[in-house]
């Protein structure tokens, strides 16, 4: 289940090729080797009888007729010679013992029991079509009859067994098939990679239409889907922008009218409500417009941004633990300031103090913000990133917020190639770990 589509196809081809090899071996050992043994004399009486008959003739004919007899036998890849002694270094071959046994049995039928018989393969024959099978049979006068018989079972081409070329051809065919599969799979791999990029921004990612007709149709459908989604989000943003513009106008008028009211506790409450509505409209617009903000290569100093925010807030509850040297990260100054403001603001809202530190030992830089508040239950840590989701059930903005802060932070971080995770702090509250890619400092 963990293998990709390309790996699965390669595995299928490899298994099929292995099965073909097993089948070839089965037929070879089940039929081919048996046919070879019959050719050499185990199952067929042809060669053993010929050898036994030739030995009987050589024993019985006069010495002067032996050369003519051996010359008559030496044809069609066979050679017969009489030796005075066996060649040096002659050893038995376990695979040819049955051939020797068949020849001895044929000799015994002709009354020549107890003769020494040796058989071995001496390599390539003179014709080049197979191996030379040498057979040595003891004669009655003490000499040895040497028969050089061509073994047509192990046929060779250019000195190499033909089976090797068959196997090599099969391997080349399998490799060519795998290359063809990989080439056909390349558009699918590219499609998966490009579709994964679609979620990084709302702008459509044009995927080139390549590959088989079905794959081209799928890519065309994905491109059309991106266009429809982008148009839908643009319409949503335009609608929110128009509503926000009108709401800001009415809220500004309402604020002016409330400011002209006599100072009472109702006036202060009305002003607070108007400010909450203005902040809600601003957060909603930021959330909607952030989808169309282009992601550009940027570099910001994380340590300097934290110090600047702490100095601007001038709040003793913000505790910094930062390195002395700059920590460049691949995110813009404005986006980084928004991330820091939201996370530190949440820590101060739900805890008494906010502790901000940087882990800059590895390639990615990790911003860690902890608090001493109640934390977030494990089952809710993923849901808090959803738009307008708040753990606080009340509508009081001072206690529960708009429910867009963490959503905006995650979108900004992920659009710049980072990640955000929530965990438990050793101080008893929530620990937020923001991973950002390290950037090369400018110039």
Buried (B, 14 or more C-beta within 10 A) or exposed (E): EEEEEBEEBBEEBEEEBEEEEEEBEEEBEEEBEEEBBBBBBBBBBEBBBBBBBBBBBBBEEEEEEBEEBBEEBBEEBBBBEBEEEEEEEEEEEEEBEBBBBBBBBBBEEEEBEEBEBBBBBEEBBEEEBBBBBBBBBBBEEEBBBBBBBBBBBBEBEEEEBBBEEEEEEBEEEBEEBBEEBEEBBEBBEBBEEBBEEBEBBBBBBEBEBEBEEEBBEBBEEBBEEBEEEBEEBBEEBEEBEEEBEEBBEEBEEBBEEBEEEEEEEEBEEBBEBBEBBBEBBEBBBEBBEBBEBEBEEBBBBBBBBBBBBBEEBEEEBBEBEBEEEBBBBBBBBEBBBBBBBBBBBBBBBBBEBBBBBBBBEEEBBBBBBBBBBEBBEEEEBEEBBEEEBBBBEEEEBEEBBBBBBBBBBBBBBEBBBBBBEBBBBEBEBBBBBBBBBBBEEEE
